[in-house]
């Protein structure tokens, strides 16, 4: 199973989702890079808030479908078993 990193970054109430182009072989690999990315994002955008997810391909597909159907990235949204 492959994993995809999804970054949700918010400036005030305006949130955006960024999808990394790399796929990770394990969730642990994805989470390690997510930890490094979190530190970078906090330094680069100190007035923002955000969350980073490591979705399986199935979870990522559900999240893309949610966004395609008009859903908005959010820090507090749960989508069928994901924390997005």
MODELLER restraints for C-alpha pairs under 7 A, 6 or more apart:
rsr = mdl.restraints
at = mdl.atoms
rsr.add(forms.Gaussian(group=physical.xy_distance, feature=features.Distance(at['CA:1:A'], at['CA:25:A']), mean=6.57, stdev=0.5))
rsr.add(forms.Gaussian(group=physical.xy_distance, feature=features.Distance(at['CA:1:A'], at['CA:56:A']), mean=6.99, stdev=0.5))
rsr.add(forms.Gaussian(group=physical.xy_distance, feature=features.Distance(at['CA:2:A'], at['CA:23:A']), mean=5.96, stdev=0.5))
rsr.add(forms.Gaussian(group=physical.xy_distance, feature=features.Distance(at['CA:2:A'], at['CA:24:A']), mean=5.47, stdev=0.5))
rsr.add(forms.Gaussian(group=physical.xy_distance, feature=features.Distance(at['CA:2:A'], at['CA:25:A']), mean=4.94, stdev=0.5))
rsr.add(forms.Gaussian(group=physical.xy_distance, feature=features.Distance(at['CA:2:A'], at['CA:26:A']), mean=6.47, stdev=0.5))
rsr.add(forms.Gaussian(group=physical.xy_distance, feature=features.Distance(at['CA:2:A'], at['CA:56:A']), mean=6.01, stdev=0.5))
rsr.add(forms.Gaussian(group=physical.xy_distance, feature=features.Distance(at['CA:2:A'], at['CA:57:A']), mean=6.16, stdev=0.5))
rsr.add(forms.Gaussian(group=physical.xy_distance, feature=features.Distance(at['CA:3:A'], at['CA:23:A']), mean=5.51, stdev=0.5))
rsr.add(forms.Gaussian(group=physical.xy_distance, feature=features.Distance(at['CA:3:A'], at['CA:24:A']), mean=4.95, stdev=0.5))
rsr.add(forms.Gaussian(group=physical.xy_distance, feature=features.Distance(at['CA:3:A'], at['CA:25:A']), mean=6.45, stdev=0.5))
rsr.add(forms.Gaussian(group=physical.xy_distance, feature=features.Distance(at['CA:3:A'], at['CA:26:A']), mean=6.51, stdev=0.5))
rsr.add(forms.Gaussian(group=physical.xy_distance, feature=features.Distance(at['CA:3:A'], at['CA:27:A']), mean=6.07, stdev=0.5))
rsr.add(forms.Gaussian(group=physical.xy_distance, feature=features.Distance(at['CA:3:A'], at['CA:30:A']), mean=6.75, stdev=0.5))
rsr.add(forms.Gaussian(group=physical.xy_distance, feature=features.Distance(at['CA:3:A'], at['CA:54:A']), mean=5.97, stdev=0.5))
rsr.add(forms.Gaussian(group=physical.xy_distance, feature=features.Distance(at['CA:3:A'], at['CA:55:A']), mean=5.36, stdev=0.5))
rsr.add(forms.Gaussian(group=physical.xy_distance, feature=features.Distance(at['CA:3:A'], at['CA:56:A']), mean=4.50, stdev=0.5))
rsr.add(forms.Gaussian(group=physical.xy_distance, feature=features.Distance(at['CA:3:A'], at['CA:57:A']), mean=6.00, stdev=0.5))
rsr.add(forms.Gaussian(group=physical.xy_distance, feature=features.Distance(at['CA:4:A'], at['CA:20:A']), mean=6.65, stdev=0.5))
rsr.add(forms.Gaussian(group=physical.xy_distance, feature=features.Distance(at['CA:4:A'], at['CA:22:A']), mean=6.88, stdev=0.5))
rsr.add(forms.Gaussian(group=physical.xy_distance, feature=features.Distance(at['CA:4:A'], at['CA:23:A']), mean=5.19, stdev=0.5))
rsr.add(forms.Gaussian(group=physical.xy_distance, feature=features.Distance(at['CA:4:A'], at['CA:24:A']), mean=6.44, stdev=0.5))
rsr.add(forms.Gaussian(group=physical.xy_distance, feature=features.Distance(at['CA:4:A'], at['CA:54:A']), mean=5.47, stdev=0.5))
rsr.add(forms.Gaussian(group=physical.xy_distance, feature=features.Distance(at['CA:4:A'], at['CA:55:A']), mean=5.25, stdev=0.5))
rsr.add(forms.Gaussian(group=physical.xy_distance, feature=features.Distance(at['CA:4:A'], at['CA:56:A']), mean=6.36, stdev=0.5))
rsr.add(forms.Gaussian(group=physical.xy_distance, feature=features.Distance(at['CA:4:A'], at['CA:57:A']), mean=6.86, stdev=0.5))
rsr.add(forms.Gaussian(group=physical.xy_distance, feature=features.Distance(at['CA:5:A'], at['CA:19:A']), mean=6.19, stdev=0.5))
rsr.add(forms.Gaussian(group=physical.xy_distance, feature=features.Distance(at['CA:5:A'], at['CA:20:A']), mean=5.50, stdev=0.5))
rsr.add(forms.Gaussian(group=physical.xy_distance, feature=features.Distance(at['CA:5:A'], at['CA:30:A']), mean=6.50, stdev=0.5))
rsr.add(forms.Gaussian(group=physical.xy_distance, feature=features.Distance(at['CA:5:A'], at['CA:52:A']), mean=6.90, stdev=0.5))
rsr.add(forms.Gaussian(group=physical.xy_distance, feature=features.Distance(at['CA:5:A'], at['CA:53:A']), mean=5.68, stdev=0.5))
rsr.add(forms.Gaussian(group=physical.xy_distance, feature=features.Distance(at['CA:5:A'], at['CA:54:A']), mean=4.58, stdev=0.5))
rsr.add(forms.Gaussian(group=physical.xy_distance, feature=features.Distance(at['CA:5:A'], at['CA:55:A']), mean=6.38, stdev=0.5))
rsr.add(forms.Gaussian(group=physical.xy_distance, feature=features.Distance(at['CA:6:A'], at['CA:17:A']), mean=6.66, stdev=0.5))
rsr.add(forms.Gaussian(group=physical.xy_distance, feature=features.Distance(at['CA:6:A'], at['CA:18:A']), mean=5.74, stdev=0.5))
rsr.add(forms.Gaussian(group=physical.xy_distance, feature=features.Distance(at['CA:6:A'], at['CA:19:A']), mean=4.72, stdev=0.5))
rsr.add(forms.Gaussian(group=physical.xy_distance, feature=features.Distance(at['CA:6:A'], at['CA:20:A']), mean=6.33, stdev=0.5))
rsr.add(forms.Gaussian(group=physical.xy_distance, feature=features.Distance(at['CA:6:A'], at['CA:52:A']), mean=5.69, stdev=0.5))
rsr.add(forms.Gaussian(group=physical.xy_distance, feature=features.Distance(at['CA:6:A'], at['CA:53:A']), mean=5.12, stdev=0.5))
rsr.add(forms.Gaussian(group=physical.xy_distance, feature=features.Distance(at['CA:6:A'], at['CA:54:A']), mean=6.33, stdev=0.5))
rsr.add(forms.Gaussian(group=physical.xy_distance, feature=features.Distance(at['CA:7:A'], at['CA:17:A']), mean=5.57, stdev=0.5))
rsr.add(forms.Gaussian(group=physical.xy_distance, feature=features.Distance(at['CA:7:A'], at['CA:18:A']), mean=5.00, stdev=0.5))
rsr.add(forms.Gaussian(group=physical.xy_distance, feature=features.Distance(at['CA:7:A'], at['CA:19:A']), mean=6.41, stdev=0.5))
rsr.add(forms.Gaussian(group=physical.xy_distance, feature=features.Distance(at['CA:7:A'], at['CA:51:A']), mean=6.04, stdev=0.5))
rsr.add(forms.Gaussian(group=physical.xy_distance, feature=features.Distance(at['CA:7:A'], at['CA:52:A']), mean=4.48, stdev=0.5))
rsr.add(forms.Gaussian(group=physical.xy_distance, feature=features.Distance(at['CA:7:A'], at['CA:53:A']), mean=6.44, stdev=0.5))
rsr.add(forms.Gaussian(group=physical.xy_distance, feature=features.Distance(at['CA:8:A'], at['CA:15:A']), mean=6.61, stdev=0.5))
rsr.add(forms.Gaussian(group=physical.xy_distance, feature=features.Distance(at['CA:8:A'], at['CA:16:A']), mean=5.60, stdev=0.5))
rsr.add(forms.Gaussian(group=physical.xy_distance, feature=features.Distance(at['CA:8:A'], at['CA:17:A']), mean=4.43, stdev=0.5))
rsr.add(forms.Gaussian(group=physical.xy_distance, feature=features.Distance(at['CA:8:A'], at['CA:18:A']), mean=6.33, stdev=0.5))
rsr.add(forms.Gaussian(group=physical.xy_distance, feature=features.Distance(at['CA:8:A'], at['CA:50:A']), mean=5.27, stdev=0.5))
rsr.add(forms.Gaussian(group=physical.xy_distance, feature=features.Distance(at['CA:8:A'], at['CA:51:A']), mean=5.32, stdev=0.5))
rsr.add(forms.Gaussian(group=physical.xy_distance, feature=features.Distance(at['CA:8:A'], at['CA:52:A']), mean=6.20, stdev=0.5))
rsr.add(forms.Gaussian(group=physical.xy_distance, feature=features.Distance(at['CA:8:A'], at['CA:73:A']), mean=6.49, stdev=0.5))
rsr.add(forms.Gaussian(group=physical.xy_distance, feature=features.Distance(at['CA:8:A'], at['CA:74:A']), mean=6.96, stdev=0.5))
rsr.add(forms.Gaussian(group=physical.xy_distance, feature=features.Distance(at['CA:9:A'], at['CA:15:A']), mean=5.51, stdev=0.5))
rsr.add(forms.Gaussian(group=physical.xy_distance, feature=features.Distance(at['CA:9:A'], at['CA:16:A']), mean=5.52, stdev=0.5))
rsr.add(forms.Gaussian(group=physical.xy_distance, feature=features.Distance(at['CA:9:A'], at['CA:17:A']), mean=6.53, stdev=0.5))
rsr.add(forms.Gaussian(group=physical.xy_distance, feature=features.Distance(at['CA:9:A'], at['CA:48:A']), mean=6.76, stdev=0.5))
rsr.add(forms.Gaussian(group=physical.xy_distance, feature=features.Distance(at['CA:9:A'], at['CA:49:A']), mean=5.88, stdev=0.5))
rsr.add(forms.Gaussian(group=physical.xy_distance, feature=features.Distance(at['CA:9:A'], at['CA:50:A']), mean=4.27, stdev=0.5))
rsr.add(forms.Gaussian(group=physical.xy_distance, feature=features.Distance(at['CA:9:A'], at['CA:51:A']), mean=6.70, stdev=0.5))
rsr.add(forms.Gaussian(group=physical.xy_distance, feature=features.Distance(at['CA:10:A'], at['CA:16:A']), mean=6.38, stdev=0.5))
rsr.add(forms.Gaussian(group=physical.xy_distance, feature=features.Distance(at['CA:10:A'], at['CA:48:A']), mean=5.56, stdev=0.5))
rsr.add(forms.Gaussian(group=physical.xy_distance, feature=features.Distance(at['CA:10:A'], at['CA:49:A']), mean=5.19, stdev=0.5))
rsr.add(forms.Gaussian(group=physical.xy_distance, feature=features.Distance(at['CA:10:A'], at['CA:50:A']), mean=5.74, stdev=0.5))
rsr.add(forms.Gaussian(group=physical.xy_distance, feature=features.Distance(at['CA:11:A'], at['CA:48:A']), mean=4.91, stdev=0.5))
rsr.add(forms.Gaussian(group=physical.xy_distance, feature=features.Distance(at['CA:11:A'], at['CA:49:A']), mean=6.69, stdev=0.5))
rsr.add(forms.Gaussian(group=physical.xy_distance, feature=features.Distance(at['CA:15:A'], at['CA:73:A']), mean=5.71, stdev=0.5))
rsr.add(forms.Gaussian(group=physical.xy_distance, feature=features.Distance(at['CA:15:A'], at['CA:74:A']), mean=6.23, stdev=0.5))
rsr.add(forms.Gaussian(group=physical.xy_distance, feature=features.Distance(at['CA:16:A'], at['CA:73:A']), mean=5.74, stdev=0.5))
rsr.add(forms.Gaussian(group=physical.xy_distance, feature=features.Distance(at['CA:17:A'], at['CA:73:A']), mean=5.87, stdev=0.5))
rsr.add(forms.Gaussian(group=physical.xy_distance, feature=features.Distance(at['CA:24:A'], at['CA:30:A']), mean=5.73, stdev=0.5))
rsr.add(forms.Gaussian(group=physical.xy_distance, feature=features.Distance(at['CA:27:A'], at['CA:54:A']), mean=6.57, stdev=0.5))
rsr.add(forms.Gaussian(group=physical.xy_distance, feature=features.Distance(at['CA:30:A'], at['CA:54:A']), mean=6.02, stdev=0.5))
rsr.add(forms.Gaussian(group=physical.xy_distance, feature=features.Distance(at['CA:31:A'], at['CA:54:A']), mean=6.56, stdev=0.5))
rsr.add(forms.Gaussian(group=physical.xy_distance, feature=features.Distance(at['CA:34:A'], at['CA:52:A']), mean=6.43, stdev=0.5))
rsr.add(forms.Gaussian(group=physical.xy_distance, feature=features.Distance(at['CA:50:A'], at['CA:75:A']), mean=6.48, stdev=0.5))
rsr.add(forms.Gaussian(group=physical.xy_distance, feature=features.Distance(at['CA:51:A'], at['CA:75:A']), mean=6.36, stdev=0.5))
rsr.add(forms.Gaussian(group=physical.xy_distance, feature=features.Distance(at['CA:59:A'], at['CA:82:A']), mean=6.45, stdev=0.5))
rsr.add(forms.Gaussian(group=physical.xy_distance, feature=features.Distance(at['CA:63:A'], at['CA:79:A']), mean=6.95, stdev=0.5))
rsr.add(forms.Gaussian(group=physical.xy_distance, feature=features.Distance(at['CA:74:A'], at['CA:84:A']), mean=6.99, stdev=0.5))
rsr.add(forms.Gaussian(group=physical.xy_distance, feature=features.Distance(at['CA:77:A'], at['CA:83:A']), mean=6.46, stdev=0.5))
rsr.add(forms.Gaussian(group=physical.xy_distance, feature=features.Distance(at['CA:77:A'], at['CA:84:A']), mean=5.22, stdev=0.5))
rsr.add(forms.Gaussian(group=physical.xy_distance, feature=features.Distance(at['CA:78:A'], at['CA:84:A']), mean=5.22, stdev=0.5))
